[in-house]
Amino acid sequence: MSGVGFLLIVVVVALVGSFIVWLRHRKPTHFMSSVDDFQREMDALGRSPGTTPKGPRRNRPAGRDGADGGQ
């Protein structure tokens, strides 16, 4: 097999891989996707200041952000 054949194989593999990555990371285009995006943004804006978002919350250890006066 010549060098051109190996080059052709590499180009084909790269194109197939690029196509797969593009398919996995493209924006959804179904009818309700824009409605879902809007609803997600409204939910984020509609939270009261005292409420926390759903999901796990990690607490930062005290003294790492300089709020304790450097002690």
Secondary structure, DSSP 8 states (H G I E B T S, - for coil): --HHHHHHHHHHHHHHHHHHHHHHHS---STTHHHHHHHHHHHHHT--TT---SS------TTSSSTTTT-
